Amino acid sequence: MPDTRRFLADRNLWLMAALGFACGLPLPLAGGFTLRQWMTEGGVSLASIGFAANIGLPYVLKFLWAPALDRAPPPGFRRLGRRRGWLVLLQLLLAAAGVLLALSDPASAPLLTVAAATLLAFLSASQDAVVDAWRVETFEPRAQGAALAAYVWGYRIALLTSGAWAIRLASVLDWHAALLAAAALMGASVLVTLAAREPAAARLPTPSGGPAARLRAAVLDPLRDFLTRPQAGTVLAFVALFKLGEVLSHGMDAPFYRAMGFDRVQVATATGEPALAATLLGAAAGGWLVARMGVGKALVLAGFGQAATQFLYFMLAVSQGDVRVLLAKVVLESFVESAASACFLAYLSGLCSTRFTATQYALLSSVAALGLRTVGGFSGVLAEAMGWIPFYAMTVFASLPAMLIMVHLLRRFPEVDAAAGAGAAPEQR
């Protein structure tokens, strides 16, 4: 009970949840489910909807500009500090990009919609990098699990808000009004940032010297610090493949539901409050697994569970449009994937040195998004060529390579798991 009281009284945890909400809001609109639903209703082809995943390429490439966010003062907001200043600037720009998206129409001007969504993805990826740095710098290593749980809760509520609730609002009003409401929430995130404190680690002085020295300190030193660790290449392979099966299957979820005969309201209901409850419980379960088993073993268990959820698509395909099966599929999938995500984020956080927080976390999260933003873009082509049943059979097998790599790491290099669970070694921090 005292631990619960301390958790509820921790101001930074509430702010972490609110910043997680801010990070989650743009995702369904930047190539995610809401945008795919909008494009599906607009008559956009299956292949084009699949390639909408490539709108999110900035989530993969953000490591290229993360060093600037890590080192450079934010233009116009320098007095707020390095982290808070960049967040305020990015959140204002996100709101403007959200308005541009809301005023577009994928049925009549799809290129404008794609351009606005791509801008939204770039700004959202940048915001993610800064928030990740704020979290790692604000919370001690032993408090990262609680911080991640708070972040995931806020993030998942945001996915519901700009996902199922936005789709539901579009049924009552229209798509433009629903997306304008999401843009307004993005702008309101500035208030959360202003209420947060600037981490002490973010006040580190910019290295002196010429351009070459600054480039080395901002880009090369963080990469060398990570890539010279034992099994760095194997770890990066695992990070890149962990979500591959999931992203392939989710790339086609909106057109798949429509092909199965479900309308907009049924989809919004299934992916709404029941999915949120399952997601929040899954995040808590993931944190509990990490505490009980360690990061690596928890990842293996949650990862194999994540792969198994792909079989739920087969159940839905043979259910002949049964809404109860849709609800069961979404709830079970949300629980397991949320638990796996919590374990995965804990693993990534533990791999970062606090000297290079934004750059290293951006690198790792970019690698994690690689499958979604590259191979995931071909999900529509694959589904069109293979048919729904063979396509979802393929997604099951796409989930397995990452788990085999993780088992290999745990068996042959247990120190990799120990380092991830405890954070970077003291000499690396």
Buried (B, 14 or more C-beta within 10 A) or exposed (E): EEEEEEBEEBEBBBBBBBBBBBBBBBBBBBBBBBBBBBBBBBEBEBBBBBBBBBBBBBBBBBBEBBBBBBBBBBEEBEEBBBBBBBBBBBBBBBBBBBBBBBBBBBBEEBEBBBBBBBBBBBBBBBBBBBBBBBBBBBBEBEBBBBBBBBBBBBBBBBBBBBBBBBBBBBEEEEBBEBBBBBBEBBBBBBEBBEEBEBBEBBEBEEEEEEEEEBEBBBBEBBBEBBEEBEBBEBBBBBBBBBBBBBBBBBBBBBBBBBBBEBEBEBBBBBBBEBBBBBBBBBBBBBBBBBEEBBBBBBBBBBBBBBBEBBEBBBBBBEBEEBBEBBBBBBBBBBBBBBBBBBBBBBBBBBBBBBBBBBBBBBBBBBBBBBBBBBBBBBBBBBBBEEEBEEBBBBBBEBBBBBBEBBBEBBEEBEEBBBBBBBBBEEEBE
